[in-house]
Amino acid sequence: MKSKASQSQGLLLFRLSQTQLFALGTLKIRELVPYTPLSAIPQSHPTIMGAATIRGNTIPIIDMASAVGYAPIAQEELSKSYIIITDCQRMVIGFLVRAIDKIIECNWRDIESPPNNLGKNAYLTGVTKFENKLVQLLDVELLLSKVFPPSPETTRAILTDVQREKLKPLNILLVDDSKVARKQLSDALDSINIPYQVTPDGREALAIMEQAAKDGMPIQLLVSDIEMPGLDGYELAFEVKNTPALAQAYIILHTSLSSEISVSQAHQVGANEALTKFDAHELISAMLRGAEQQNANV
């Protein structure tokens, strides 16, 4: 099956240095604008250059090069720089980059996990090649978590004992290629003592589910990111719903994309719900709805 995400999801290639190509999925991007003068934001994160007024909206602008460890964009470079306006994790944010390269079509199955030798602090979810050049796909969730640390109110959920006991017996699988998103998911469940399995890879998630079904312990709640290298969340949901041994799983697609498109496509491929990252209360509420459905199926 060709992914419903891949039908409209390309890659925007851009530069944070002279040599390395970086990329963002186009579904996260609202528009590209040349550098525009910024107004200061007092007491903001060091990588926030200021705020731009674009189409009547005031948008914080992050120096993306500086945020991921490259040299900050200098004053004399600004005239050639571009701002990438994104809609991600319930925030409209601008990322200043040194140059825009192009938008390309992308088969997300060709994107590979980043090499381990890049280290734990690499802001990457995957790598691919374009015209024999390495392209690094940026982990926007990780970057935003450093600049805008999440508040405890959104990262922790409170459950009654009755609700906890409904979730605790279920076989739960979490899937996300972003390190920070996996930690957010894990922390939310750890804080309420709910067991789970976790993987960064859609293909591995499908293999885990197939093995669990063979062992007579099928996965009952699947929480998956949408944008992932290899097998994306839409494809994973489609495969699960079209495999009789797996099809009873309650599927929650969990995405940084702030878009109605994500919700409609999620339902088309068989997912039960689609949520925007990250609100632990919303996630746990969705999982409780899944628990209710699983109990009704018994």
C-alpha positions as CSV (number, residue, x, y, z in Angstrom):
1,M,0.0,0.0,0.0
2,K,1.2,3.5,-0.8
3,S,1.0,5.5,2.4
4,K,-1.7,8.1,2.5
5,A,0.8,10.3,4.2
6,S,3.3,9.9,1.4
7,Q,0.8,11.0,-1.2
8,S,1.2,14.6,0.0
9,Q,4.3,14.5,2.2
10,G,7.5,15.6,0.6
11,L,10.8,16.9,2.1
12,L,11.9,20.5,2.3
13,L,15.7,20.6,2.0
14,F,17.6,23.5,3.6
15,R,21.0,24.4,4.9
16,L,22.2,25.2,8.4
17,S,25.9,25.0,7.3
18,Q,27.6,25.3,3.9
19,T,28.0,21.6,3.4
20,Q,25.2,19.6,5.1
21,L,21.6,19.3,3.8
22,F,18.8,19.0,6.4
23,A,15.1,18.3,5.9
24,L,11.6,18.7,7.4
25,G,8.5,16.9,6.2
26,T,6.3,19.3,4.3
27,L,3.2,18.6,6.3
28,K,4.7,20.5,9.2
29,I,5.4,23.6,7.0
30,R,2.9,26.5,6.6
31,E,5.1,28.7,4.4
32,L,8.6,30.0,3.6
33,V,9.3,33.7,3.9
34,P,12.5,35.7,3.3
35,Y,14.1,37.1,6.5
36,T,12.1,39.9,7.9
37,P,13.1,42.3,10.8
38,L,12.4,41.0,14.2
39,S,11.3,42.5,17.5
40,A,13.0,41.5,20.7
41,I,11.4,39.0,23.1
42,P,12.7,39.8,26.6
43,Q,14.0,36.9,28.8
44,S,13.5,34.4,25.9
45,H,15.7,31.3,25.2
46,P,19.1,32.2,23.7
47,T,18.3,30.7,20.4
48,I,15.1,32.8,19.9
49,M,16.2,35.7,17.8
50,G,12.9,37.6,18.3
51,A,9.4,37.7,16.9
52,A,8.3,38.4,13.4
53,T,4.9,39.8,12.4
54,I,3.7,37.7,9.5
55,R,0.2,38.1,8.0
56,G,-0.9,39.8,11.2
57,N,0.4,37.1,13.5
58,T,3.4,37.5,15.9
59,I,5.6,34.4,15.6
60,P,8.7,33.6,17.6
61,I,11.8,32.9,15.4
62,I,14.4,30.4,16.4
63,D,17.9,30.4,14.9
64,M,17.8,26.7,13.9
65,A,21.5,26.5,13.2
66,S,22.3,27.7,16.7
67,A,19.6,25.5,18.3
68,V,21.2,22.3,16.9
69,G,24.8,23.2,17.6
70,Y,26.0,25.0,14.5
71,A,27.4,28.6,14.4
72,P,24.6,31.1,14.9
73,I,23.5,33.0,11.8
74,A,25.4,36.2,11.6
75,Q,24.0,39.7,11.0
76,E,25.6,39.8,7.5
77,E,23.9,36.5,6.5
78,L,20.4,37.6,7.3
79,S,19.6,39.1,3.9
80,K,20.0,35.7,2.3
81,S,18.3,33.7,5.1
82,Y,14.8,32.3,5.1
83,I,12.2,31.6,7.8
84,I,10.4,28.3,7.7
85,I,7.0,28.8,9.3
86,T,5.9,25.5,11.0
87,D,2.7,24.3,12.7
88,C,3.9,21.7,15.1
89,Q,3.0,20.5,18.6
90,R,0.2,23.1,18.9
91,M,2.6,26.0,18.2
92,V,3.2,28.2,15.2
93,I,7.0,28.7,15.2
94,G,9.5,30.2,12.7
95,F,12.9,28.6,12.1
96,L,15.6,30.8,10.5
97,V,17.9,28.8,8.2
98,R,20.9,29.9,6.1
99,A,19.4,28.8,2.8
100,I,16.4,26.9,1.2
101,D,17.5,24.3,-1.2
102,K,14.3,22.7,-2.7
103,I,11.3,20.6,-2.1
104,I,11.5,17.0,-3.2
105,E,9.2,14.0,-3.4
106,C,10.1,11.4,-0.8
107,N,9.4,7.7,-0.3
108,W,9.4,7.6,3.5
109,R,10.3,3.9,3.4
110,D,13.7,4.9,2.0
111,I,14.5,7.0,5.1
112,E,16.8,5.1,7.5
113,S,17.3,5.5,11.2
114,P,20.3,7.8,12.0
115,P,23.6,6.1,12.6
116,N,24.5,5.4,16.3
117,N,27.8,7.2,15.9
118,L,26.1,10.5,15.7
119,G,25.6,10.4,19.4
120,K,22.7,10.8,21.8
121,N,22.4,14.6,21.3
122,A,21.9,14.5,17.5
123,Y,18.7,16.3,16.6
124,L,17.8,13.6,13.9
125,T,15.0,11.1,13.3
126,G,16.4,9.7,10.1
127,V,18.7,10.0,7.1
128,T,18.3,9.6,3.4
129,K,20.1,10.5,0.2
130,F,19.3,13.0,-2.6
131,E,21.5,13.2,-5.6
132,N,24.2,11.2,-3.7
133,K,24.2,13.8,-0.9
134,L,23.3,12.8,2.7
135,V,20.1,14.4,4.0
136,Q,19.5,14.6,7.7
137,L,15.8,14.7,8.8
138,L,15.5,16.9,11.9
139,D,13.8,15.9,15.2
140,V,11.6,19.0,15.7
141,E,10.1,17.5,18.8
142,L,13.5,17.3,20.5
143,L,14.5,20.8,19.3
144,L,11.2,22.4,20.6
145,S,11.5,20.6,23.9
146,K,14.9,22.3,24.5
147,V,13.6,25.7,23.6
148,F,10.1,25.4,25.1
149,P,10.3,22.9,28.0
150,P,6.9,21.2,28.5
151,S,5.0,22.1,31.6
152,P,4.3,19.4,34.2
153,E,0.6,20.0,33.6
154,T,0.8,18.5,30.1
155,T,3.3,15.7,30.7
156,R,1.7,14.0,33.7
157,A,-1.8,12.5,34.0
158,I,-3.7,11.7,37.1
159,L,-5.8,8.5,37.3
160,T,-8.2,7.1,39.7
161,D,-7.5,3.6,41.0
162,V,-10.4,2.3,39.0
163,Q,-9.0,3.9,35.8
164,R,-5.5,2.6,36.4
165,E,-6.8,-1.0,36.9
166,K,-8.6,-0.8,33.6
167,L,-5.3,0.1,31.8
168,K,-2.9,-2.0,33.7
169,P,-3.8,-5.5,32.3
170,L,-3.7,-4.3,28.7
171,N,-0.8,-5.0,26.3
172,I,0.3,-1.6,25.2
173,L,2.8,-0.7,22.5
174,L,4.3,2.8,21.9
175,V,6.0,3.7,18.6
176,D,7.8,6.9,17.9
177,D,11.0,7.7,16.1
178,S,11.6,10.9,18.1
179,K,13.7,10.4,21.3
180,V,11.9,13.1,23.2
181,A,8.5,11.9,22.1
182,R,9.3,8.4,23.3
183,K,10.4,9.8,26.6
184,Q,7.3,11.8,27.0
185,L,5.1,8.8,26.3
186,S,7.2,6.6,28.6
187,D,7.2,9.2,31.4
188,A,3.4,9.6,31.2
189,L,2.8,5.9,31.7
190,D,5.6,5.4,34.2
191,S,4.2,8.1,36.4
192,I,0.9,6.2,36.7
193,N,2.6,2.7,36.9
194,I,1.2,1.4,33.6
195,P,3.4,-1.3,31.9
196,Y,4.1,-1.0,28.1
197,Q,6.6,-1.9,25.3
198,V,8.2,0.8,23.2
199,T,10.0,0.9,19.9
200,P,11.3,3.7,17.6
201,D,10.5,1.8,14.4
202,G,7.2,1.0,12.5
203,R,8.5,-2.2,11.0
204,E,9.7,-3.4,14.4
205,A,6.4,-2.5,15.9
206,L,4.6,-4.7,13.3
207,A,7.0,-7.5,14.0
208,I,6.4,-7.1,17.8
209,M,2.6,-7.2,17.2
210,E,2.8,-10.3,15.0
211,Q,4.9,-12.2,17.6
212,A,2.7,-11.1,20.5
213,A,-0.4,-12.4,18.6
214,K,1.4,-15.8,18.0
215,D,2.2,-16.0,21.7
216,G,-1.5,-15.5,22.5
217,M,-0.8,-12.0,24.0
218,P,-1.9,-9.6,21.3
219,I,-1.2,-5.9,21.5
220,Q,-4.5,-4.3,22.6
221,L,-3.5,-0.6,22.6
222,L,-1.2,0.8,19.9
223,V,0.0,4.4,20.2
224,S,2.0,5.4,17.1
225,D,3.6,8.5,15.6
226,I,2.6,9.3,12.0
227,E,5.8,10.6,10.5
228,M,8.4,7.8,10.8
229,P,11.1,6.4,8.5
230,G,10.6,2.9,7.1
231,L,6.9,2.2,7.9
232,D,5.0,5.3,8.9
233,G,2.0,5.4,11.3
234,Y,-0.6,5.4,8.5
235,E,0.9,2.3,6.9
236,L,1.3,0.6,10.3
237,A,-2.4,1.3,11.1
238,F,-3.4,0.0,7.7
239,E,-1.4,-3.2,8.1
240,V,-2.7,-3.9,11.6
241,K,-6.3,-3.4,10.6
242,N,-5.9,-5.6,7.5
243,T,-4.3,-8.5,9.5
244,P,-7.0,-10.5,11.3
245,A,-4.8,-11.6,14.2
246,L,-3.9,-7.9,14.9
247,A,-7.1,-6.1,13.9
248,Q,-8.6,-5.9,17.4
249,A,-6.0,-3.4,18.6
250,Y,-7.2,0.1,19.5
251,I,-5.0,2.4,17.4
252,I,-4.2,6.0,18.5
253,L,-2.1,7.9,16.1
254,H,-0.1,10.6,17.9
255,T,1.4,13.3,15.8
256,S,3.2,16.7,16.1
257,L,1.2,17.8,13.0
258,S,-1.5,20.3,13.9
259,S,-3.8,19.5,11.1
260,E,-7.3,18.2,10.4
261,I,-5.7,16.3,7.5
262,S,-4.0,14.0,10.0
263,V,-7.3,13.2,11.7
264,S,-9.2,12.4,8.5
265,Q,-6.4,10.3,7.0
266,A,-6.0,8.5,10.4
267,H,-9.6,7.3,10.2
268,Q,-9.2,6.3,6.6
269,V,-6.5,3.8,7.4
270,G,-8.4,2.4,10.4
271,A,-7.0,4.3,13.4
272,N,-9.5,4.9,16.1
273,E,-8.2,8.3,17.1
274,A,-5.6,10.9,16.2
275,L,-4.1,13.2,18.8
276,T,-1.7,16.2,18.6
277,K,1.4,15.9,20.8
278,F,1.8,16.3,23.7
279,D,-0.9,16.3,26.3
280,A,-0.8,13.4,28.8
281,H,-4.4,14.0,29.9
282,E,-5.6,13.7,26.3
283,L,-3.5,10.6,25.6
284,I,-4.6,8.8,28.8
285,S,-8.2,9.7,28.1
286,A,-7.9,8.1,24.6
287,M,-6.2,5.0,26.1
288,L,-9.1,4.7,28.6
289,R,-11.5,4.8,25.7
290,G,-9.5,2.0,24.1
291,A,-9.6,0.0,27.3
292,E,-13.4,0.4,27.4
293,Q,-13.6,-1.0,23.8
294,Q,-11.3,-3.9,24.6
295,N,-13.3,-4.8,27.7
296,A,-16.5,-4.7,25.6
297,N,-14.9,-7.1,23.1
298,V,-14.1,-9.7,25.8
